[in-house]
Amino acid sequence: MPIDPDAILDRRALRRRLAFWRIGAIALVGLVIVVGGLALAGRGKTGHRGPHIAKVEISGVIFDDDKRAKLLADLAKSDAKGVLLMIDSPGGGVTASEDIYEAVRLIAKDRPVAAVVGTVAASGGYIAAIAADHIVVRKTSITGSIGVLAQYPNFTELLKTVGVQVETVKSTPLKAAPSGLEPTSPEARKALEALILDSYDWFKGVVAERRGLAGADLATVVDGRVFSGRQAIDLKLVDEIGGEKEAIAWLATKGVDADLPVREWKPKSSGYGPFGMASAAATLADAFGWPQIASALRRTGDAAVLDGVLALWQPSS
């Protein structure tokens, strides 16, 4: 059968087109890998160099967080000329909130720090805010809730209902009390109250020191209530109504060039472990416009546990 020259030419042209698209596909995949690698490497990068205004987010329920502690420690040694502490938190663990407070005060030794409150900075969130040198809130922001608590379920009646009795042998009556598996004794309740009041005294002392409050003025704000931004101004819990723009303007009054670039500081990614995968999936969900799914994935990827004495105002479930 004679070979048709036109068919040969068509076949060669088809091969060239296939080769072109194969090379293009390989190049595209390579480009995606490179860009993705650079993006992951850049996420959470704490080595910002040169003069700038650092922006750090404190959001959600406050847990112990080694990555956040590392970021704040790095920031204290950085070239940042001023800091914006973006707070949107109902609080959390007292000790975790104290850690943020101490870290921010260390940062503030060498540069001015302004806290910018979003929807809420209450309890432990307010502890973080008062570590700043200046607090800016929205008129309707929620703040205050100055106090601490400990909550634990008591299953005594439930255990009676199902016919279960828990036997306990312990060295002293107050060991592991209250347990929730037996009625709380007056002695155990008194010991827990003493612990709560000691942490509360520390919280009140920090508020008095940082906000210059005493006597009746202090007593008015430390009874556990929350306040709107407008109320908090009158009570001297915060300094100014506004947002990021007003905070940068205040930094300028402290010698920070308002035209400096504002750079976000984020904790380093934990990589592609189980929690790193959740974080990466959350980023993809954000990109596709699925904020609820992204939020759920980030909660799934959070290995922290909220425990101990709390400085917390109505956390979302």
C-alpha positions as a printed Julia matrix, in Angstrom:
317×3 Matrix{Float64}:
   0.0    0.0     0.0
   1.53   3.33   -1.08
   2.25   5.81    1.69
   0.33   9.06    1.41
   2.81  11.98    1.82
   0.04  14.17    3.25
  -0.73  11.58    5.94
   2.95  11.44    6.9
   3.09  15.22    7.2
  -0.13  15.29    9.29
   1.25  12.59   11.56
   4.51  14.52   12.07
   2.59  17.74   12.81
   0.44  15.88   15.35
   3.54  14.5    17.06
   5.05  17.99   17.24
   1.84  19.35   18.79
   1.73  16.51   21.33
   5.38  17.07   22.22
   4.71  20.79   22.65
   1.78  20.21   25.02
   3.7   17.56   26.99
   6.61  19.94   27.51
   4.18  22.72   28.41
   2.4   20.53   30.95
   5.7   19.49   32.55
   6.84  23.12   32.7
   3.5   24.16   34.26
   3.73  21.47   36.93
   7.29  22.52   37.66
   6.23  26.15   37.95
   3.4   25.23   40.34
   5.82  23.23   42.5
   8.34  26.09   42.61
   5.71  28.75   43.37
   4.07  26.53   45.98
   7.42  25.83   47.61
   8.26  29.52   47.73
   4.83  30.31   49.18
   5.18  27.68   51.88
   8.7   28.84   52.66
   7.48  32.42   52.92
   4.49  31.63   55.12
   5.17  32.44   58.72
   8.6   33.79   57.94
   9.82  35.64   61.02
  13.13  36.88   59.65
  11.86  40.27   58.43
  14.85  42.54   57.94
  15.11  46.26   57.57
  12.98  48.96   59.17
   9.28  48.17   59.09
   6.09  48.12   61.17
   5.34  44.59   62.33
   1.75  43.34   62.44
   1.02  40.4    64.75
  -2.35  38.7    65.17
  -3.65  37.37   68.49
  -6.98  35.73   67.7
  -9.29  33.02   68.94
  -9.09  31.27   72.29
  -5.64  31.69   73.8
  -3.77  28.42   74.36
  -0.15  27.69   75.2
   1.59  27.98   71.84
   5.31  27.4    71.29
   5.21  28.81   67.75
   3.6   32.03   68.94
   6.16  32.32   71.74
   9.0   31.84   69.23
   7.52  34.48   66.91
   7.21  37.07   69.71
  10.75  36.32   70.92
  12.08  36.8    67.36
  10.13  40.03   67.03
  11.78  41.4    70.18
  15.17  41.03   68.43
  14.04  42.25   65.0
  14.48  45.46   63.01
  10.81  46.4    63.47
  10.45  50.06   64.46
   6.89  49.7    65.73
   4.36  46.94   66.31
   0.65  46.56   65.63
  -0.87  43.9    67.9
  -4.14  42.89   66.18
  -6.35  41.34   68.87
  -9.62  39.5    68.43
  -9.88  37.08   71.35
 -12.27  36.25   74.2
  -9.28  35.09   76.25
  -8.28  31.61   77.36
  -5.77  30.19   79.81
  -4.48  32.65   82.4
  -0.91  31.38   82.1
  -0.99  31.45   78.29
  -2.3   35.04   78.44
   0.44  35.96   80.93
   3.03  34.55   78.52
   1.78  36.88   75.78
   1.77  39.81   78.2
   5.4   39.24   79.22
   6.53  38.7    75.63
   4.85  41.91   74.43
   6.35  43.92   77.28
   9.79  42.64   76.22
   9.09  43.75   72.64
   7.97  47.17   73.9
  11.32  47.83   75.6
  12.85  48.83   72.25
   9.86  50.03   70.19
   6.32  51.33   70.67
   3.5   48.79   70.54
  -0.12  49.61   69.7
  -2.96  47.13   70.22
  -5.8   47.23   67.69
  -8.94  45.5    68.99
 -11.36  43.93   66.54
 -14.63  42.4    67.73
 -13.43  41.38   71.17
 -10.47  41.63   73.53
 -11.88  40.32   76.79
 -10.37  38.5    79.77
  -7.09  36.99   78.52
  -7.51  38.96   75.3
  -7.52  42.13   77.39
  -4.41  40.92   79.24
  -2.69  40.82   75.84
  -4.03  44.26   74.95
  -2.83  46.04   78.1
   0.68  44.84   77.4
   0.68  47.39   74.56
   1.52  51.05   75.09
  -1.65  52.26   73.37
  -5.01  50.52   72.81
  -7.29  51.34   69.87
 -10.81  49.89   69.73
 -13.92  50.14   67.63
 -16.93  51.85   69.18
 -18.69  48.5    69.46
 -15.69  46.31   70.34
 -16.19  44.16   73.45
 -13.55  44.43   76.14
 -13.12  44.03   79.88
 -14.35  40.82   81.54
 -11.56  41.26   84.08
 -11.63  38.13   86.19
 -10.72  34.44   86.27
 -12.62  31.2    86.76
 -12.3   27.44   86.93
 -15.05  25.21   85.6
 -15.41  21.46   85.92
 -18.33  19.08   85.43
 -19.61  17.08   88.39
 -20.84  13.62   87.4
 -21.87  12.46   90.87
 -25.62  12.25   90.22
 -25.1   10.72   86.78
 -22.89   7.99   88.23
 -25.54   7.24   90.85
 -28.15   6.92   88.1
 -26.13   4.35   86.15
 -25.0    2.54   89.3
 -21.31   3.37   89.15
 -19.27   4.17   92.25
 -15.72   5.48   91.87
 -13.29   4.29   94.53
 -10.37   6.62   95.29
  -7.28   6.2    97.45
  -5.2    9.36   97.86
  -2.5   10.71  100.11
  -4.45  13.7   101.45
  -8.08  14.89  101.25
  -7.23  17.77   98.89
  -5.22  15.68   96.41
  -6.88  15.83   92.95
  -9.77  17.84   94.35
 -12.19  18.81   93.01
 -12.46  15.74   90.79
 -16.0   15.84   89.44
 -16.43  12.2    90.46
 -17.49  12.99   94.01
 -19.19  15.9    95.77
 -16.84  18.85   96.21
 -15.98  19.23   99.89
 -16.02  22.67  101.55
 -12.24  22.37  102.03
 -11.65  21.62   98.33
 -13.89  24.51   97.26
 -12.06  26.87   99.62
  -8.65  25.79   98.25
  -9.83  26.31   94.65
 -11.28  29.72   95.52
  -7.93  30.73   97.03
  -6.21  29.78   93.76
  -8.77  31.74   91.72
  -8.49  34.82   93.93
  -4.7   34.79   93.74
  -4.79  34.82   89.91
  -7.5   37.48   90.05
  -5.31  39.67   92.29
  -2.52  39.38   89.73
  -4.91  40.37   86.91
  -6.22  43.37   88.88
  -2.67  44.45   89.71
  -1.68  44.41   86.04
  -4.76  46.48   85.11
  -4.03  48.98   87.9
  -0.38  49.32   86.82
  -0.87  49.53   83.07
  -4.0   51.7    83.05
  -3.21  53.89   86.06
  -6.41  52.95   87.92
  -7.0   52.73   91.66
  -9.74  52.85   94.28
 -13.3   53.23   93.02
 -12.16  53.6    89.38
 -10.44  50.21   89.54
 -13.29  48.55   91.43
 -15.74  49.64   88.73
 -13.94  47.77   85.95
 -12.78  44.59   87.68
 -16.11  43.01   88.59
 -16.14  40.74   85.53
 -18.39  42.84   83.31
 -17.71  43.5    79.65
 -17.81  46.96   78.11
 -18.23  48.41   74.65
 -15.39  50.4    73.13
 -17.17  53.67   73.88
 -17.7   52.67   77.51
 -14.11  51.49   77.83
 -12.82  54.92   76.74
 -14.68  56.63   79.58
 -13.45  54.0    82.04
  -9.82  54.44   80.88
  -9.49  50.8    79.88
  -8.51  51.83   76.33
  -7.07  54.95   74.71
  -8.69  55.67   71.36
 -11.55  54.83   69.03
 -10.41  53.71   65.59
  -8.5   50.99   63.8
  -5.16  50.27   62.15
  -4.87  53.74   60.58
  -5.23  55.43   63.97
  -2.76  53.01   65.54
  -0.13  53.82   62.88
  -0.76  57.53   63.43
  -0.08  57.02   67.13
   3.14  55.11   66.33
   4.18  58.16   64.29
   3.89  60.32   67.42
   6.46  58.0    69.0
   9.01  58.5    66.25
   7.99  55.67   63.88
   7.91  56.67   60.21
   4.27  56.17   59.16
   5.42  55.43   55.59
   7.35  52.33   56.62
   6.03  49.09   55.13
   3.62  47.13   57.33
   4.67  43.48   57.35
   2.67  40.62   58.81
   4.45  38.28   61.17
   2.99  34.79   61.3
   4.13  31.62   63.09
   6.11  29.22   60.96
   4.13  26.46   59.32
   4.46  23.05   60.96
   4.99  21.45   57.53
   3.11  18.48   56.15
   2.46  16.53   59.34
  -1.19  15.84   60.21
  -1.69  19.39   61.54
   0.37  20.94   58.75
  -1.85  19.17   56.23
  -4.92  20.62   57.95
  -3.36  24.08   57.71
  -2.54  23.61   54.02
  -6.08  22.36   53.33
  -7.46  25.39   55.19
  -5.41  27.68   52.96
  -6.86  25.99   49.87
 -10.39  26.34   51.31
  -9.74  30.06   51.77
  -8.58  30.31   48.17
 -11.79  28.68   46.92
 -13.93  31.01   49.04
 -15.01  28.5    51.7
 -14.27  30.36   54.99
 -16.37  28.05   57.19
 -14.53  24.96   55.97
 -11.18  26.76   56.4
 -12.07  27.67   59.99
 -13.1   24.08   60.79
  -9.86  22.71   59.32
  -7.76  25.12   61.37
  -9.59  24.05   64.54
  -8.95  20.41   63.59
  -5.25  21.18   63.18
  -4.94  22.79   66.6
  -3.42  20.27   69.01
  -3.59  22.61   71.98
  -5.73  21.89   75.05
  -7.41  24.56   77.15
  -6.87  23.65   80.79
  -6.23  25.13   84.22
  -7.45  28.51   85.51
  -9.14  30.52   82.77
  -9.41  34.18   81.86
 -12.13  33.67   79.3
 -15.33  35.39   78.19
 -17.98  33.2    76.5
 -15.86  31.2    74.04
 -17.63  29.98   70.93
 -18.23  26.25   70.92
